[in-house]
Amino acid sequence: MAKRQTWQKRYIDSGKQFEWFFNFETVKRKVLPFIPKSDECRIIDLGCGTSHFTLDLCKASEFQGSVFLTDFSMEAVFHQQKIYAAPQSSEICYDSGIPCNGVPSNSKTSHLDKSAVSTEHKKSSKLKTKMTSFFLCCDAEMLPLKDHSMDLVIDKGTVDSVLKDKNNGLSRARQMLKEAARILTPGGHYIQFTDEDPDARLSLLENSLCDFDVYRHFNITYSSLGFYGNGIEYFLYVVVRK
Ligand SMILES: C[S@@+](CC[C@H](N)C(=O)[O-])C[C@H]1O[C@@H](n2cnc3c(N)ncnc32)[C@H](O)[C@@H]1O
């Protein structure tokens, strides 16, 4: 569950779309208030898998900025490229993707490190939405993104999966959380969906961000999302960079 190869194999073998925990519709009311409104804003999904959560969120909020779908499984990233280009996403259609090694330098991509490998789907002038999507196959523990470059970071089950590494789970989760905090803009939100209860998760969040002088620079809160599926309680943790 914590290894790239395991996820890659899972996505190739299953060949099906999979939504971890719950879909966007289930938690829509809780999530919509976090969606940034300006067309300069950027949202990133860390460990997007084959989830449709972020696409549905962008559609529901008529998001006008840039959205980044990232995963260390290439198969998951390919899936996202397909769904963002598919006819059923007709409100959000794109011109053909532009695969590139190294990233073209223009204002839209200036927040990416030069080493990033991405595919960008640009808006088409005849479309209603102005959203632009980027697809990055990368490790969430070492993101090819500049400091303070994302307004909303979404993590749905990704820290949970990293924590399953028996030997290094805790240090890897901390590293991923540090990266999430590093890329947050001032006023930006990191939102995390998990079934881990606050006793354990709050201290993980606080300890991971202690290098940043956590209480001075961040505000950490949580709320219960209720019980779903087989009676498991889910939580939403929110880290705001002050
Ligand atoms: C539990 S699944 C959740 C997938 C998706 N967010 C959802 O809600 O269905 C965890 C995802 O995180 C990805 N992942 C795990 N560790 C990662 C890491 N260090 N860097 C990037 N992606 C990672 C896996 O490939 C997998 O797609």
The ligand as an SDF file (V2000), in Angstrom:
LIG
                    3D

 27 29  0  0  0  0  0  0  0  0999 V2000
   -5.5400    5.4960   -0.9140 C   0  0  0  0  0  0  0  0  0  0  0  0
   -5.2130    5.9350   -2.5710 S   0  0  0  0  0  0  0  0  0  0  0  0
   -6.2560    7.3570   -2.7490 C   0  0  0  0  0  0  0  0  0  0  0  0
   -6.5010    7.7180   -4.1840 C   0  0  0  0  0  0  0  0  0  0  0  0
   -7.4440    8.8940   -4.3920 C   0  0  0  0  0  0  0  0  0  0  0  0
   -6.9730   10.0730   -3.6870 N   0  0  0  0  0  0  0  0  0  0  0  0
   -8.8580    8.5760   -3.9780 C   0  0  0  0  0  0  0  0  0  0  0  0
   -9.4180    9.3210   -3.1660 O   0  0  0  0  0  0  0  0  0  0  0  0
   -9.4180    7.6060   -4.4730 O   0  0  0  0  0  0  0  0  0  0  0  0
   -3.5930    6.6620   -2.3770 C   0  0  0  0  0  0  0  0  0  0  0  0
   -3.0080    7.1930   -3.6770 C   0  0  0  0  0  0  0  0  0  0  0  0
   -1.8130    7.8780   -3.3730 O   0  0  0  0  0  0  0  0  0  0  0  0
   -0.7890    7.5180   -4.2700 C   0  0  0  0  0  0  0  0  0  0  0  0
    0.4560    7.6660   -3.5060 N   0  0  0  0  0  0  0  0  0  0  0  0
    0.8280    7.0080   -2.3890 C   0  0  0  0  0  0  0  0  0  0  0  0
    2.0130    7.4600   -1.9560 N   0  0  0  0  0  0  0  0  0  0  0  0
    2.4040    8.4280   -2.8200 C   0  0  0  0  0  0  0  0  0  0  0  0
    3.5460    9.2540   -2.9050 C   0  0  0  0  0  0  0  0  0  0  0  0
    4.5550    9.1780   -2.0250 N   0  0  0  0  0  0  0  0  0  0  0  0
    3.6070   10.1390   -3.9150 N   0  0  0  0  0  0  0  0  0  0  0  0
    2.6100   10.2290   -4.8370 C   0  0  0  0  0  0  0  0  0  0  0  0
    1.5120    9.4580   -4.8120 N   0  0  0  0  0  0  0  0  0  0  0  0
    1.4050    8.5730   -3.8040 C   0  0  0  0  0  0  0  0  0  0  0  0
   -1.1100    6.0890   -4.6960 C   0  0  0  0  0  0  0  0  0  0  0  0
   -0.5690    5.7710   -5.9640 O   0  0  0  0  0  0  0  0  0  0  0  0
   -2.6350    6.1220   -4.7050 C   0  0  0  0  0  0  0  0  0  0  0  0
   -3.1210    6.4900   -5.9700 O   0  0  0  0  0  0  0  0  0  0  0  0
  1  2  1  0
  2  3  1  0
  2 10  1  0
  3  4  1  0
  4  5  1  0
  5  6  1  0
  5  7  1  0
  7  8  2  0
  7  9  1  0
 10 11  1  0
 11 12  1  0
 11 26  1  0
 12 13  1  0
 13 14  1  0
 13 24  1  0
 14 15  1  0
 14 23  1  0
 15 16  2  0
 16 17  1  0
 17 18  1  0
 17 23  2  0
 18 19  1  0
 18 20  2  0
 20 21  1  0
 21 22  2  0
 22 23  1  0
 24 25  1  0
 24 26  1  0
 26 27  1  0
M  CHG  2   2   1   9  -1
M  END
$$$$
